[in-house]
């Protein structure tokens, strides 16, 4: 038995969420719908189910980043899975979903998604401690 392709698993999870939310694409409008869905579901998600919800919805948010900002699924410096963009940005969609689930609209995935162009336009931060 061959191990499952991790990229295929990420895309399959994103596709399952896209179908559940009845969306046609992975774009800004889809992320807005995701943010609304998270807010609607927040009160009903049990702690035992939280990790699975974060993984599924994080895959969807990540695929929106990949498709909209020409990113790629990648492993971050700490080994976490996320989306790399322009070779100098690493975004963790799972963390963003988790934050909105925990803190509500003040940590909205839609606001985060809308902030990506400004992040990409900013000069990469240099480490000053070396």
N, C-alpha and C positions, 0 to 999 in steps of 0.2 A: 504494500500500500504506500503510495507516495504522499508526502506531507502536503497539506493545502497551501496553495500560493497565498501569501499574506496580502498581496495587492488585490488579488481576486476577491478575497474575503472582505476587505475594506469596501471595495466597490459593490459587492453583493449586499452588504449591510446598508450602504447608502441608497442603493436602488430599492431595497425593501421599504425604507423610510419614505423615499420619494413616492412610491406607490401608495403607502398608507396615508400620506398627506395629500394625495391626488394632485401632484404637481407635474408639470411637463419638462422642467429643466432644473439645473443647478445654478441659480443666479440670485441676484439681490432680492427679488420678490420672493423667491423660495426661502431665503434666510429670514425674511420678515415673517413669513408664515410659520417657520420653525420657532421663532421667538414667541409668537402668539400661542403656538401649541405648547411650548414649555410652560408658559404662564398659566394656561388652562389646566395642564396636568400636574403642576407642582404640588398642589395640596393632596393629590391622590396617590402619588408615588411612594410606595413603602420603602423603607431603608433597605430591605432585603433585595429589592428590585433595582435600586439606584444605579449600581455599577453597570448592569446590562443596558439600562436606559441611556446612561452617559456614553457607553460604547456605541450603541446604535445611532443616537442623534449626533454624536461626535463624528462618526463616519460620514453622515450626511453633510454636516457643516464643512468638514474637510474636503469633500468632493466639490462642494460649492466654491471653496477657495481654489482648488485645482482648476476647475473649469473656467471660473471668472478671471482669475489672476495668473493663469498659465503656470500654476505651481505643480509640484510633484510630491507624492507621498514619500516620506523620508524618515530616517531615524535621527533624532536630535543628538546633541553632544552628550546628553545624559542617558541616551538609549530609549527615550520615549518616542512614540510614533506621532508624527505630525506632518505638516506641509511646508516644504521648502519653496521659497520664491526668490528669484533673481540671485541665487547663490549666496545671499547675505541675510535673509530673513527666514526664521523658523517659527511657525505658528502652531500652537497646540489646540486643535479644535475641541478635544475632549475636556481640557481644562476649562475652556470657555463655556461649554455646555454645563459642566459641573458648577461653575460660578453662578450662572443664571439660575440653575435649580436651587442653589443654596441661598442666593441673595436677591433674586427677583430682577426686576427690570433695570435696576441700577447697574447690573452686570449683563445687560442684554447682548445676546449674540448678534442681533441686528446692528446695534451701535458699534460693536467690535468690527463686524464685517464692513460697515461704512467707513471705519477708520483706516482700513488697509491701504487705500491709495496714498494717504498722507504718510503712513509708515514706510511705504515703498519709495516715496519721494525724498524722505529724510536721508541725510548722510548716515552711513553705518557708524554706530558708536565705536569709538576706539577705547580699548582698555588702557586706563591710565596707571594701573597698579603694577605694570611690568617695568 
